[in-house]
Amino acid sequence: MPAFGALLLLAQIAFAVHVVRSGRPYFWIYIVVFVPIVGMAAYLIAEVLPELIGSRPARRAASEMKRTIDPTRGLREAMRRAVMTPTIENKTALAEEYLRTGQPGNAAALYQETLTGVHATDPALMLGLARACFAQGDSPGAEAVLRRLREANPDYRSPEGHLLFARSLEDQGKTEQALSEYTALVSYYPGQEARCRYGLLLQRTGRPEEARRIFAEICHSVEYGPPHQRRAQREWYDTAKRAMAEKRGGDRG
């Protein structure tokens, strides 16, 4: 029985983490905690199984569950594959695992290693290196890599890369350049992150009315969007709501 209790506790923790990370309603945590077996079964039936229609959601859900239970499993597997078969694809997968597990220095070194020969200007690898630089706090390095990427691949388009470029400029205090990049970015970036970061920068630079308009647009878009969008954009929705509330509080003060 003690072993069963321990397994049940681990399962409850895994389910609770999944609820939080997937942006589902928090009442599921109480159900899983207070009526564990019935609650977990209900959660699987009501929330998880509907997403398992189709191979891609099934793989994603399975991957999330594995990472919740064993967070370093993906890193170990990627290391094993890269050692056994050191292809560009396997090295890239390992670099991504290093980034996911908070080891950007290792990721940067691996990306540098792959950016040679015919892959010296590969845009995906250069973007990976820029992400690793930024994750290390090296915003100038990230900016430099992204500028080289743009010069070497003028037709390459990446919303993620564009956002990273704007953030690297913002992080260095190059405010006007960052605002210019955000202005261009928000017109096509999927989701609300770029728009929210743009609003926060406007707010910090003394343009509160423009920022408030953007935050209101974010809230309206998420509140009236489909459920899956509300889950995916929960972080930026909450950030926009807080920013608006703080502004109102400052006005009253």
C-alpha positions in Angstrom: 0.0 0.0 0.0 2.8 2.5 0.7 4.1 2.0 -2.8 0.6 2.5 -4.2 0.2 5.7 -2.2 3.5 7.0 -3.5 2.6 6.2 -7.1 -0.8 7.9 -6.6 0.9 11.0 -5.3 3.3 11.2 -8.2 0.4 10.8 -10.6 -1.5 13.6 -8.9 1.5 15.9 -9.2 1.9 15.0 -12.9 -1.7 15.8 -13.6 -1.6 19.0 -11.7 1.5 20.1 -13.6 -0.2 19.2 -16.9 -3.2 21.4 -15.9 -1.0 24.4 -15.2 1.3 24.0 -18.2 -1.6 23.5 -20.7 -3.6 26.4 -19.4 -6.6 24.4 -18.4 -9.0 25.6 -15.6 -7.4 25.3 -12.2 -10.5 23.6 -10.7 -9.1 20.4 -12.2 -6.3 20.5 -9.7 -8.7 20.4 -6.8 -10.6 17.5 -8.4 -7.4 15.5 -9.0 -6.3 16.2 -5.4 -9.5 15.5 -3.5 -10.9 12.7 -5.6 -7.7 11.4 -7.3 -8.7 8.3 -9.2 -12.1 9.5 -10.4 -10.7 13.0 -10.9 -7.8 11.8 -13.0 -10.1 9.6 -15.1 -12.5 12.5 -15.6 -9.6 14.8 -16.6 -8.3 12.3 -19.2 -11.8 11.9 -20.7 -12.8 15.5 -20.7 -9.6 17.3 -21.5 -6.9 15.0 -22.8 -8.7 12.5 -25.0 -10.3 15.1 -27.3 -6.9 16.3 -28.2 -5.7 12.8 -29.1 -7.7 12.8 -32.4 -5.0 12.8 -35.0 -1.4 11.7 -34.8 0.2 15.0 -34.1 -1.8 15.9 -31.0 -1.3 12.4 -29.8 2.5 12.6 -30.1 2.5 16.0 -28.4 0.4 14.9 -25.5 2.5 11.8 -25.0 5.6 13.9 -25.1 4.3 16.3 -22.5 3.4 13.5 -20.2 6.8 11.9 -20.5 8.6 15.2 -19.8 6.4 15.9 -16.8 7.3 12.5 -15.3 11.0 12.5 -16.4 12.1 16.0 -17.4 15.6 14.9 -18.5 14.6 11.9 -20.6 14.6 13.9 -23.8 18.1 15.2 -23.1 19.5 11.8 -22.4 18.0 10.3 -25.6 19.2 13.2 -27.7 22.7 12.9 -26.2 22.7 9.2 -27.0 21.6 9.7 -30.6 24.2 12.5 -31.2 27.0 10.3 -29.8 26.0 7.3 -31.9 25.2 9.2 -35.1 26.6 12.7 -35.0 24.6 14.1 -37.9 23.5 17.8 -38.1 19.9 16.8 -37.3 20.9 14.9 -34.2 23.3 17.7 -33.0 20.5 20.2 -33.6 18.0 18.1 -31.6 20.6 17.9 -28.7 21.1 21.7 -28.9 17.3 22.2 -28.6 17.2 19.9 -25.5 20.1 21.9 -24.0 18.0 25.0 -24.4 14.9 23.4 -23.1 16.7 22.2 -19.9 18.4 25.6 -19.2 21.9 24.9 -20.6 22.2 27.6 -23.3 26.1 27.6 -23.1 26.1 24.0 -24.3 23.5 24.7 -26.9 25.5 27.7 -28.3 28.7 25.6 -28.5 26.9 22.9 -30.4 25.3 25.3 -32.8 28.7 26.9 -33.4 30.0 23.4 -34.2 27.3 22.7 -36.8 27.7 26.1 -38.6 30.5 24.9 -40.8 31.0 24.0 -44.4 27.8 23.8 -46.5 25.8 24.6 -43.3 27.8 27.8 -42.4 24.9 30.0 -43.3 22.0 27.6 -42.6 19.2 29.9 -41.4 17.7 27.5 -38.9 21.1 26.8 -37.3 21.9 30.5 -37.2 18.5 31.2 -35.5 19.2 28.4 -33.0 22.6 30.0 -32.2 20.9 33.4 -31.7 18.4 31.9 -29.4 21.2 30.3 -27.4 23.1 33.6 -27.2 20.0 35.4 -26.0 19.3 32.8 -23.4 22.8 33.3 -22.0 22.1 37.0 -21.7 24.3 37.9 -24.7 21.9 40.2 -26.5 24.6 41.8 -28.6 25.7 38.4 -29.8 22.1 37.4 -30.6 21.7 40.7 -32.6 25.0 40.1 -34.5 24.0 36.5 -35.5 20.6 37.6 -36.7 22.1 40.4 -38.8 24.4 37.9 -40.4 21.5 35.5 -40.9 19.6 38.3 -42.7 22.6 39.2 -44.9 23.3 35.6 -45.9 19.6 34.6 -46.4 17.7 37.7 -47.6 14.6 35.8 -48.5 14.3 33.9 -45.2 11.3 34.9 -43.1 10.8 33.9 -39.5 8.4 35.5 -37.0 10.3 33.9 -34.2 13.6 35.3 -35.5 12.1 38.7 -36.0 10.8 38.7 -32.4 14.1 37.7 -31.1 15.8 40.5 -33.0 13.4 43.1 -31.5 13.9 41.7 -28.0 17.7 41.7 -28.4 17.5 45.4 -29.4 15.2 46.2 -26.5 17.4 44.3 -24.1 20.4 46.5 -25.1 18.4 49.7 -24.6 18.1 50.4 -28.3 14.5 51.5 -27.8 13.7 53.3 -31.0 15.1 50.5 -33.1 13.2 47.9 -31.0 9.9 49.9 -31.4 10.4 50.0 -35.1 10.9 46.3 -35.3 7.9 45.6 -33.1 5.7 47.8 -35.2 6.6 45.8 -38.3 6.3 42.5 -36.4 2.9 42.7 -34.8 1.2 42.8 -38.2 2.0 39.2 -39.0 3.3 37.5 -35.8 1.0 34.6 -34.8 -0.3 34.8 -31.2 -0.1 37.7 -28.8 3.5 37.7 -27.5 4.9 40.2 -29.9 1.9 42.5 -29.4 2.2 42.3 -25.7 5.9 42.9 -25.6 5.3 45.9 -27.9 2.7 47.3 -25.5 5.0 46.8 -22.5 7.8 48.7 -24.2 5.4 51.5 -25.2 4.3 51.7 -21.6 7.8 51.9 -20.3 8.7 54.7 -22.7 5.9 57.1 -21.8 3.3 56.2 -24.3 0.6 54.8 -22.0 -2.5 55.4 -24.3 -1.0 53.5 -27.2 0.0 50.7 -24.8 -3.5 50.5 -23.3 -5.0 50.3 -26.8 -2.8 47.3 -27.6 -3.5 45.6 -24.3 -7.2 46.0 -24.8 -6.9 44.5 -28.3 -5.1 41.5 -26.8 -7.8 40.9 -24.2 -10.6 41.2 -26.7 -8.9 38.9 -29.2 -8.2 36.2 -26.5 -11.6 36.5 -24.7 -13.6 36.1 -27.9 -11.3 33.6 -29.5 -11.6 29.8 -29.5 -10.8 27.8 -26.3 -7.5 26.5 -27.6 -6.4 30.0 -28.3 -7.3 31.1 -24.8 -5.2 28.3 -23.4 -2.2 29.0 -25.7 -2.2 32.7 -25.1 -3.0 32.7 -21.4 0.4 34.1 -20.3 0.1 37.1 -22.6 -3.5 37.7 -21.8 -2.7 37.7 -18.1 0.2 40.0 -18.7 -2.0 42.5 -20.6 -4.7 42.4 -17.9 -2.1 43.1 -15.2 -0.6 45.9 -17.2 -4.0 47.6 -17.7 -4.8 47.1 -14.0 -1.5 48.7 -12.9 -2.0 51.6 -15.2 -5.5 52.2 -13.7 -4.1 52.0 -10.2 -1.4 54.5 -11.1 -4.0 56.9 -12.5 -6.0 56.7 -9.3 -2.9 57.3 -7.2 
